[in-house]
Amino acid sequence: MSDRTLQGEAQQLTAILICPDGNLKRQFQSTVAGLGQRLVTVLELHDYPTARDLAEQLRQRHPDAVLIDVGTQRDRALELLGQLGREWPNLSVVALHRSNDPETILQCLRGGAAEFLSSPFPANDVGQALDRMLRRKSLETRPKAAGRGRIFAFAPAKGGSGATTVVSNTAFQVRKKTGSKVLLADFHMTGGVAAFLLRINHPYSVLDALKHSSQLDPSLWGSLVGNREGLDVLSAPERPEPAIIEPYPVQEVLEYARSMYEYVLVDLGSVCDSISMATLTVADEIFMVCSCEMPSLFMMRRTLPLLEEMGHGREHIHVLVNRISRRTELATGDMEKIFRAKVHTTFPTDTGAVMHALREGQAVTESSDLGKSIARFAEDIAGKQSGDSKAFGIGVIKELLSGI
C-alpha cells in the first residue's frame, strides 16, 4: 500500500485569537507568518470575552478554530474551553501557553482543547498542529454519504470486565437479527484480541486503515477487513502499538465505515487514550462495561463523570454490568446508586458458554443464558424493543461500597 496523502484536503484555516499576553501573541504570530497563509486570524481579542460575547462572534464570523491564551487567567480560559466544547464541538480549539506544563496540558485536553502549543512555538510543532486541524476541516466539510450507519463504542471501566466478549457477541447478534451490514472494529491498540478469539487470520489491521484513511474506497476497504460468518472485522494490530494517534484519521476511518455499514461496533481498550477519545467524539452511543466486582464498580463510578467532563452527554452513555450471578450480593438499584446512573443492561455469568465459544472461535450459542441476554441487548441496539435487565439480591457488597 502507498503512503497516506493529503489529496483533496483544505488548505487554509480561519481563527479567532484570544490572547491577553502581548508577548505570547507576537511569538505565535511570528511563527505562523513563516508558514504561509495556512492560518488567517479573523479577529483578535486582547481580553477574555464573556460567554455571550464569544458566542456572538462565533455566529458572525464562523471560524474554523479558536486559539486561547490559557496562562494569563487559567480559570477563565478553562471556562471558555468548556463552553466551546459543549456548544461548538466542530471547532478546533487550541490552547496557547508559555511552557509545556503537564498539569496545564492535561486540564486543557480534558477541557476540550484539540491542540496545545507552547512558547517559543517551534515552526514544526505549529505546522503539524495546523495539518491536523486542516484534516479535521476537510473531514467535516466532506459530503456525507446518503446512508449513514450508527457507531456504538464499547469500553471497559476496568480491564478484564469482559467488554470484548460483550461487543463481539453483540455484533454477531445484530448481524443475525437484522441481516444488515455490520462491522466489528477492534481499536484496542495494545491488547485487542477479537480477531484471535474469532480465528481470523488477516494480514491487515486498523493501523493500515488509519495510514490510508484519506484514500479509502470499497476496493481498499475490502482488503482491510476480515470476515466471520457474515460479520466484517477490522482487527487490532498483531503486536501491541502505542495509541498515540492523531484524531483525524480515526474520525475519517469511522465516518467511512459509517457510510459502508448500518452498524459499527467499536471495541476500545479504555476511554483515555487518543484513539479512544477520537472514537468517542463521533460515536452515537457509548457503552461502558464493568463486572460486579468491587474494583470494577469503583472504576465505573470514577469513569462516568470523566466522560461528562470530556463533553459527552449522560443521555448517550450507558452502563452495562457483566458477569452477574444469583450469588451477586448487590441489586441493580444499588449499583445505580453507586454509579449515580441507570444500569442499561446486565449480563449473566456463563463460563461454560464463553469457554465453548472460545474453543470453537464463534459467538456464544443463543440457547445459553448469556446468549439469550446478548440477543435481547442486540435487539435494543437494532432499535427493537427489548426486555428489562434483572435485579439481584442486596448483600454485604452494598455495605462495603457505601463509603466510596
C-alpha positions in Angstrom: 0.0 0.0 0.0 1.2 3.5 -0.8 1.8 6.2 1.8 -1.1 8.3 3.0 -1.6 11.6 1.1 -3.3 14.8 1.9 -5.0 15.0 -1.5 -8.2 16.9 -1.5 -7.8 18.4 1.9 -8.4 22.0 3.0 -5.5 24.4 2.6 -6.5 27.3 4.9 -8.0 27.9 8.4 -9.7 30.9 9.8 -9.4 31.6 13.5 -10.3 33.9 16.4 -7.3 34.6 18.7 -7.9 35.3 22.4 -4.6 36.4 23.9 -4.2 39.0 26.6 -0.5 38.2 26.8 1.0 40.5 24.2 4.4 38.8 24.1 2.9 35.4 23.7 0.7 36.7 20.8 3.7 38.2 19.0 5.7 35.0 19.3 2.9 32.9 18.0 2.1 35.2 15.1 5.7 35.3 14.1 5.8 31.6 13.7 2.5 31.5 11.8 3.7 34.2 9.4 6.6 31.9 8.4 4.1 29.1 7.4 2.4 31.0 4.6 -1.4 31.6 4.6 -2.4 28.4 6.3 -3.9 30.3 9.3 -5.8 33.6 8.9 -6.8 35.4 12.0 -10.3 37.0 11.5 -10.5 38.5 15.0 -8.0 39.3 17.8 -9.3 39.7 21.3 -7.0 41.3 23.9 -9.1 40.1 26.9 -11.2 37.1 27.7 -14.7 37.7 26.4 -17.9 36.7 28.2 -19.6 33.5 27.1 -22.3 35.6 25.4 -19.9 37.8 23.5 -17.8 34.9 22.3 -20.9 33.1 21.1 -22.0 36.2 19.1 -18.6 36.5 17.5 -18.6 32.8 16.5 -22.0 33.2 14.9 -20.9 36.2 13.0 -17.5 35.0 11.8 -17.8 31.2 11.5 -14.1 30.5 12.2 -12.5 27.1 11.9 -10.6 27.5 15.1 -10.3 29.4 18.3 -6.9 30.0 19.9 -6.8 30.8 23.6 -4.1 32.0 25.9 -4.5 29.7 28.9 -1.8 31.1 31.0 -2.9 34.7 31.8 -6.1 33.7 33.6 -6.3 29.9 33.6 -9.7 29.6 35.3 -11.3 32.0 32.8 -9.6 30.3 29.9 -10.8 26.8 31.0 -14.3 28.1 31.3 -14.2 29.2 27.7 -12.7 25.9 26.6 -15.6 24.1 28.3 -18.1 26.4 26.6 -16.6 25.8 23.2 -16.5 22.0 23.7 -20.2 21.9 24.7 -21.7 24.4 22.3 -19.3 24.3 19.3 -17.9 20.8 19.1 -16.9 21.1 15.4 -14.4 23.9 16.2 -10.7 23.2 16.6 -9.7 24.7 19.9 -6.0 25.4 20.5 -4.5 26.2 23.9 -1.5 28.6 24.0 0.9 28.7 26.9 4.3 29.9 27.9 5.5 26.4 28.8 4.8 22.7 28.4 3.4 22.4 31.9 2.0 18.8 32.3 -0.8 19.8 34.6 -2.0 22.6 32.3 -1.8 20.3 29.3 -4.0 17.7 31.0 -6.5 20.3 32.1 -6.8 21.8 28.7 -7.2 18.5 26.9 -9.8 17.3 29.4 -11.5 20.7 29.0 -11.9 20.3 25.3 -8.7 21.6 23.6 -7.7 19.7 20.4 -4.2 21.1 20.5 -1.7 22.5 23.0 1.1 24.8 21.8 3.8 26.4 23.9 6.3 29.2 23.6 8.6 29.7 21.7 6.2 27.9 19.2 8.6 25.9 17.1 7.6 26.0 13.4 7.5 22.2 13.2 5.1 21.9 16.1 2.8 24.6 14.9 2.9 23.3 11.3 1.9 19.8 12.4 -1.0 21.2 14.5 -2.2 23.2 11.5 -2.1 20.0 9.4 -4.2 18.2 11.9 -6.8 21.0 12.0 -6.9 21.2 8.2 -7.6 17.5 8.1 -10.4 17.9 10.5 -11.9 20.7 8.5 -11.7 18.6 5.4 -13.4 15.7 7.2 -16.2 17.8 8.5 -16.9 19.6 5.2 -16.7 16.4 3.1 -20.1 15.5 1.7 -21.6 12.7 3.8 -22.9 9.6 2.2 -26.6 9.3 1.9 -26.7 6.2 4.0 -25.2 6.8 7.5 -25.0 3.9 9.9 -24.7 4.2 13.7 -21.5 3.9 15.7 -21.5 2.2 19.1 -18.4 2.4 21.2 -17.8 -0.2 23.9 -15.1 0.3 26.6 -14.3 -1.4 29.9 -14.4 0.6 33.1 -11.6 -1.7 34.2 -9.5 -4.2 32.3 -10.9 -7.8 32.5 -14.5 -6.7 32.6 -15.4 -8.7 29.5 -16.1 -5.8 27.2 -14.7 -7.7 24.2 -16.9 -10.7 24.9 -19.9 -8.4 25.1 -19.2 -6.3 21.9 -18.1 -9.2 19.7 -21.2 -11.3 20.6 -23.5 -8.3 20.2 -22.1 -7.7 16.7 -22.8 -11.3 15.7 -26.4 -11.0 17.0 -27.1 -7.6 15.4 -25.9 -9.1 12.1 -28.1 -12.2 12.6 -31.3 -10.3 13.7 -31.2 -7.5 11.1 -29.4 -9.1 8.1 -27.7 -5.7 7.8 -24.0 -5.0 7.1 -22.2 -4.9 10.5 -18.6 -4.0 11.3 -16.8 -5.1 14.5 -13.8 -2.7 14.8 -11.1 -3.7 17.3 -9.5 -0.4 18.3 -7.8 -1.8 21.4 -4.3 -1.0 20.1 -2.3 -2.7 22.9 -4.5 -5.7 23.7 -7.0 -6.3 21.0 -7.9 -10.0 20.8 -11.2 -10.0 18.8 -9.5 -11.5 15.6 -7.7 -14.1 17.7 -10.9 -15.1 19.5 -12.8 -15.4 16.2 -10.0 -17.3 14.5 -9.5 -14.6 11.9 -6.0 -14.6 10.4 -5.8 -11.4 8.3 -2.7 -9.5 7.2 -4.1 -6.0 7.7 -5.3 -4.2 10.7 -6.7 -0.9 11.9 -3.2 0.7 11.6 -3.4 0.2 7.8 -6.8 1.8 7.8 -5.5 4.8 9.7 -2.5 5.2 7.5 -4.7 5.3 4.4 -7.7 7.0 5.9 -7.9 9.6 3.1 -7.7 7.0 0.4 -10.4 4.6 1.5 -12.7 3.2 -1.2 -14.7 -0.1 -1.4 -11.8 -1.9 -3.0 -9.2 -0.9 -0.5 -11.6 -1.4 2.4 -12.4 -4.9 1.2 -8.7 -5.8 1.6 -8.5 -4.3 5.1 -11.3 -6.2 6.8 -11.7 -9.9 7.6 -15.0 -11.8 7.8 -16.5 -14.4 10.1 -20.0 -15.7 9.3 -21.0 -12.6 7.5 -19.6 -10.2 10.1 -16.8 -7.9 8.9 -14.0 -7.4 11.4 -11.3 -4.7 11.4 -8.6 -6.3 13.5 -6.3 -4.7 16.1 -2.6 -4.7 15.4 -0.9 -8.1 15.7 1.6 -6.6 18.0 0.8 -4.0 20.7 1.1 -0.5 19.4 1.3 2.8 21.4 -2.1 4.6 21.0 -0.5 8.0 20.2 -2.6 8.6 17.1 -4.0 11.8 15.6 -7.7 12.1 16.0 -8.5 13.0 12.4 -7.5 9.7 10.7 -9.6 7.9 13.4 -12.6 10.0 12.6 -12.0 9.6 8.8 -12.0 5.8 9.2 -15.1 5.7 11.3 -17.0 8.1 9.1 -16.1 5.9 6.1 -17.3 2.8 8.0 -20.5 4.6 8.8 -21.1 5.1 5.1 -20.5 1.4 4.4 -22.3 -0.3 7.3 -25.7 0.1 9.1 -24.0 -0.8 12.4 -20.4 -0.1 13.5 -19.4 -1.6 16.9 -16.1 -0.5 18.2 -14.1 -2.3 20.9 -11.9 0.1 22.9 -9.3 -0.6 25.4 -10.2 2.3 27.6 -11.7 5.8 27.3 -8.5 7.8 27.9 -6.0 7.0 25.1 -6.0 9.1 22.0 -7.7 6.7 19.7 -10.5 6.1 22.2 -11.1 9.8 22.7 -11.3 10.4 19.0 -13.7 7.5 18.6 -16.0 8.8 21.4 -16.3 12.1 19.7 -18.1 10.5 16.7 -19.9 7.7 18.4 -23.7 7.8 18.6 -23.8 5.8 21.8 -21.2 4.9 24.4 -21.4 1.6 26.4 -19.3 1.3 29.5 -18.8 -2.3 30.7 -17.9 -3.3 34.2 -18.2 -6.6 36.2 -19.9 -6.8 39.6 -16.5 -7.0 41.4 -15.8 -4.0 43.7 -12.7 -2.6 41.8 -14.7 -2.6 38.6 -17.7 -1.0 40.1 -15.5 1.6 41.7 -13.8 2.4 38.4 -17.2 2.8 36.7 -18.2 5.4 39.3 -15.0 7.3 38.6 -15.2 7.0 34.8 -18.8 8.3 34.2 -18.0 11.8 35.5 -14.8 11.8 33.4 -16.8 11.2 30.3 -19.1 14.1 31.1 -16.1 16.3 31.7 -14.9 15.3 28.2 -18.1 16.7 26.8 -20.2 13.5 26.4 -23.8 13.9 27.4 -25.1 11.4 30.0 -28.0 10.5 27.8 -25.5 8.9 25.3 -23.6 6.9 28.0 -25.0 3.5 29.0 -23.8 1.2 31.8 -23.5 -2.5 31.2 -22.8 -4.8 34.1 -21.3 -8.1 33.2 -21.0 -11.5 35.0 -24.0 -11.2 37.2 -24.9 -14.3 39.2 -27.5 -15.3 41.6 -24.8 -15.1 44.3 -24.2 -11.5 43.4 -25.0 -9.6 46.6 -25.9 -6.3 45.1 -29.1 -5.3 43.4 -29.2 -3.3 40.1 -30.8 -0.4 42.0 -27.9 -0.4 44.4 -25.4 -0.4 41.6 -27.2 2.6 40.2 -26.8 4.5 43.5 -23.1 3.7 43.3 -22.8 4.9 39.7 -25.3 7.7 40.1 -26.5 6.4 36.7 -29.0 3.9 35.4 -27.9 0.4 34.5 -28.9 -0.2 30.9 -28.4 -4.0 30.8 -26.9 -6.8 32.9 -25.3 -10.0 31.5 -25.2 -13.2 33.5 -22.1 -15.3 34.3 -22.0 -18.2 31.9 -18.5 -19.6 31.9 -19.5 -22.8 30.0 -20.9 -20.9 27.1 -18.0 -18.5 26.9 -15.4 -21.3 27.0 -17.2 -23.3 24.3 -17.3 -20.2 22.1 -13.6 -19.6 22.6 -12.7 -23.2 21.7 -14.8 -23.0 18.5 -13.9 -19.4 17.6 -17.5 -18.4 17.3 -20.3 -16.5 19.1 -21.9 -17.9 22.3 -24.9 -20.0 21.5 -28.2 -18.2 21.6 -29.7 -21.0 23.7 -27.3 -20.3 26.6 -28.1 -17.8 29.4 -25.5 -15.3 28.1 -26.6 -15.9 24.5 -30.2 -15.0 25.4 -29.2 -11.9 27.2 -26.9 -10.8 24.4 -29.7 -11.4 21.9 -32.1 -9.2 23.8 -29.4 -6.5 24.0 -28.8 -6.8 20.3 -32.5 -6.2 19.6 -32.2 -3.0 21.6 -29.1 -1.9 19.6 -31.0 -2.6 16.4 -33.8 -0.3 17.6 -36.2 -3.0 18.6 -38.0 -3.4 22.0 -36.0 -5.4 24.5 -36.6 -6.8 27.9 -35.5 -5.1 31.1 -32.4 -6.1 32.9 -33.0 -8.1 36.0 -32.1 -7.1 39.5 -30.4 -9.4 42.0 -30.3 -9.6 45.8 -28.9 -7.0 48.2 -25.9 -8.1 50.4 -22.7 -7.1 52.0 -21.1 -5.6 48.9 -23.5 -2.7 49.3 -22.1 -2.0 52.8 -18.5 -2.3 51.6 -19.1 0.2 48.7 -21.3 2.6 50.6 -18.3 4.7 51.7 -16.8 5.0 48.2 
